[in-house]
Amino acid sequence: MRSAAGARVAGSAAAVVVVVAALAGCSGGAGAPDASAASPTDTTEAPAFAIDQDFADPDVLVHDGTAYAFATNTPGFLVRSATSTNMRDWTVSESDALEALPAWAQPGRTWAPEVAEVSPGAFVLYLTAQDAASGRQCIGTATSSSPGGPFAPASGTALVCPVEAGGAIDAATFRDDDGSLHLLWKTDGNCCDLDTWIETAPLSADGLSLTGPPVQLLKQDRAWEGDLVEAPDLVKRDGVYVLFFSANDYGGDDYAIGTATGSSLSAPFTSQEKPFLTSASKAGTFHGPGGQNVVTFDSRDWLVFHSWDDAYAYRGMLVRPLTWDGATPVLG
């Protein structure tokens, strides 16, 4: 996912937030919530922005009844953050969630943060930043004893930095039924005329190192995806791994959300032929929806994602209810 700076400007937009099921503090892997509960955003039309300002690539962590949202850098902030106790009303923090960039990174391109509770009271922020040595985007770690931070760099070297593949962006975590923790990311091959891949690898118990080689789950292979797939977010429903991802040009209406399924984290996934959510969905309510995250809050699933504002000046955050028909997601 890219920062709004330099984005193509056109048309009108509305941001949407996607929240994915959370397990043990990670943004994925929980059991299916109660789909029958009433939702404060169950409307025939999309609600207004939950966060009506630049808050792109949202990730949401739920901890002790509070939702903590994190987003791509904006002027003056490395990582934006916000909190809510009902998934509807959000307070944007005026403090930076990241104390400082790690030693390997240079400023200006801190994208798509992901926060996971790796053990009780131990939180890891996975950040994408520009590697000073190679100029590629890579993924590193920062830690905090508080779910909202501030987070301090955990290492002087990047965690995932495949320079030969174009770098890596858009970290996401997933905790499987056996308790194992996994990291997902996108290889940023579209930077240099290479394929893009959604990859995954197991994480150590402290979330700070990979314990196995990466497995390629998905690359761009549908016409609607254009030159790339990115922004992975993984959940599990009825024994099926369901991968949400974004694809195409993030700067305009072609950007969209897709899904893919798999039976194992050690083999490729199969994407659905058509996207899950596009600018034409919901009577054209959203423009360039993407950067999605599925979160379970108060026994319900929510889709948190971004979309452009009417002037295409910024990507705001919205929250929509998400239900399931078996392993098939249904957007409210």
N, C-alpha and C positions, 0 to 999 in steps of 0.2 A: 504494500500500500504506500502511496506517495503523500507527501505533505501537500497542502493546498497551494503552496507557492508554485507558480508556473502552470497551474491547471488550466485546461482549455475552458473558456467561458462561453456559455450559450444557454438559451432556454430558461426553464424554471425548474425548481426542485424542492423536495422536502425530505429531511433526514429521517431515517428509521433505525431504531435500535433493536438488536437481536440478542436475546439472552438465552444461553444454553445451559442445560442441566449441570448443576455443580455437585461434586462429591468430594468430601474431605477438603473443602476449600478450593478445589480446582474447578476450572470452567468446563466441566464435562464429566460424563460417566455415571450420573445418578440414575436411580430407577425412575420409571414414569410417574409423574405427579397426577393428582386428581384433575381430570380434564373437565369435570362437570361444574367446578366452582365458578362463580360469577367473577368477571374481570372488570376493573375500572376503566379499561380501554376497549371494551367490547362495543364498538360502534360500526356503523356501515361505512363511515368515512374515516380516513386516517386522523388520529389526533394531531394536535400541534406538536412541535418539537418538545420533547421532554427536556432537552438542553438546547436552547435556541441561540447557539453561538458555535464557533469552530470547535468541534469535539469529535474528530474523525477517528475511525478504527476503534470503536469502543470495546473495552473488555470489562466484564463485571464479575466481581468476587462477592459472594454472600457470606457474612460472618456475624453470628450472634444477632440476627434480625436486622442487620444493616447491609445495604448493597453499596459496594464501593466500585465506582466506575473510573477507568483510566483511559487516556486518549493520547493521540499523536501530539508532538510538540506544536506550540504556537509561540509567537513572539514573546520573549521573556520567560518562557517555561520550557523545561526539558520534557516533562510529562505532566499533562493536565489530569486533574482528578475531581471527583464529585461524589456525594453521598445521598442516599435516599432510604427511608424506612417503609416505603410503600410502592416503589417502582414507578411512581407517577410524579411526585414532587422531588426535585433534585436541587441540592445546594452545591454550587461549583466552588472549589477551594481556591483561595488566592495565594496558597503556598505551593511550591513545586514538590511533586511527589518523589522526585529524584534529586538527591543532594548535590551530586556532581556526576559528570561523565566519567566512565572508566578510563584508565590510562591509555588504552588502545584506540580510543574513539576521538573523533573531532566533532565540534558542535555543528548544529544546524539541521540535522536529519535524524532526529530521534523518533522513530515511527512505531506505531502499533504495539504498545506495551501489553504484557500479559502478567497477571499476578496470581500466584497459587499459594495456598497454605500447605506446605510440604509435611509439616508435623505440627502438633499443637503449639501455637505461639510463634511459629517460624514461617515467615512469608518470603517468597522469592519473586522479584520482578524480573521478567525476561524482556530485554529491550533490544530494539534494532537501532544501530547507529553506524556512522561511516567509519570504516577502518582507516586509520591514518596512514598505515603502511601501503595498502593496496588501493585505496579509494573506493573499495566495494562496501556495500552494506553488509553488516554481520550482526550476529546475535550474542549478547552478553548477559550477565546476571548482576543483580543487586539484592540486598537483603534488608529485612526490618523485623522487629518484634511486634510491630503494629500493622494491621491490615491496610491502613491508609498511608503508611509510611511516616516519615520520609525514609527512602531506601538509599543505602550506601553501596557503592560498587563492591562486588565480592571477589573480583579477580582482575589482574592486570592484563589478562589475555581474553580473547573472545571465546565463547563456548562453541559456536557454530560459525565457521568462516570458510566455506568452499570457494575460494577465489576463482579457481578454474571453471566453476559452474556459474559464475556471475555474482557470487555472494549469497547471502541468505537473509530473509526478512520474515516478518509476520509469525512470530512464535506463538504457539498455543500448547496448553497442557491437557492431558487426559489421564484419569485414573481408572484402570480397568477393574473388573469384578474381583480379581485376586489381590487388589491393593497396589499393584505395580503402577508406577508413574511413568508417563511417556511425554516426550516433547515432539511437536509437529512444527514444520516450517515450510516456507517456499524457497526453492533455489531461484535466484533472481536472474535467470538466463535471458529474459527479454531485454536486459541492459545491453546485451552484446550478441544478438542474433542466435541465441541458444534456446533449447526447450526450457520451459519452467516445469518444475516438479514439486508436488506436495510430498514431503518425506517425513519419516518418523523414526525415532530411536528411543530406547529405554533410558530413563534417568536414574541416578543414584537416589538413595533415600533422602538426602539433603537437597536434592534438586539442582545441584551445582555442577554435575558432570554427567556425560553420557556413558552408559555401560555396555553399549553394543553398537554395531555399525548401522548406518541409516538404511531404511527400506523405502524404496520409491512406491508410493501409493497411487499417484494420479498425475497425468500431465494434460496439457491442452489437446483435445482431440475432437471437439465439437465445433461446428462453424460459429455458433454464437459466442464461444469463448475467446475468439480472436487469437492473439498471440500469447495469452498467459492465463494461468490459474494461480490464485493466491488466497491469503486470509483463511487458512484452514481452521475449522472448529469441529471437534469430534464428540459425538455422544453415542450411546448404545441403547437400542430399543429392541425388545423381544429377541435378544441374542444376536442382533445384527448391528454392526458398526455403521453409523450414519455420519458421513462427512459433509459438512456445509463448507462451501468455498465461494469466493468471488472470482469473476473473470472479466476479461476485456479491458477497455480503456477507462480507468477510474475517473477521468476528467469529464465524462459526459454521459449521455443517456444509454450508451451501449453497455455500461457496467451493469452487472447483474449477479444474482446469487444462485448458485447451483447446489445440487446434492449428489453424492455418490455413496455406494454401499459396498461393504466387504464382509467377509466371514472371518478374517484374520488380519492382524497387524503385520504379518510377514509376507503378504502377497498383495498384488495390485487390486485397487478398487475399480468398480464400474460406475461411471457417471450416468445420470439420467439424461435422456436425449434432449429434453427441454429444460430450461432454467426454472428454478423454484420461484423467484421473484425478480421482475424486470420493471423498467420504467413504464411499460404498458399495462402492468398488473394493476388491479384495484382501480380501474378506469383512469389510469394514468396519474395516480396520486403521487407516486414517488419518481424521482429522477436520479438515475445512477445509484440505486441501492447497493450497499455492500459493507464490507468490514464487519460482518455479522458475528454475534456471540449468543449462544443459547444458555440461559440461566434459570435455575429453579429457585423461586422465591415464594414463600408461604404456600408450599405444596402445588404450585402452578409453574408451568414453563412459560418463558417469555423470550421473544426474539428481539435482541438489541442490535441495531445496525445504524449506519449513517446514510444520509442522502443530501443532495445539494439543496440550498435555499433557492428562493425564486430568482435571484440574480446570479446564481452560481458563484457567489463570493465565498461561501464557506459550507462545510458539511456539518450539519447538526445531528443530534442523536434523538432517536425515537424508540419507543417500546411498544411491541405488539404481542398479544397473546398467541401462544403456539400450542396446538393440541396434536394428537397423534392418532392415526389409523393404523395400528400395528407399528411397523417401522417406517411409515410414511408420514412426514410432517405436514400439518395443515395450518396455514397462517390465518389468524382471526382478523 
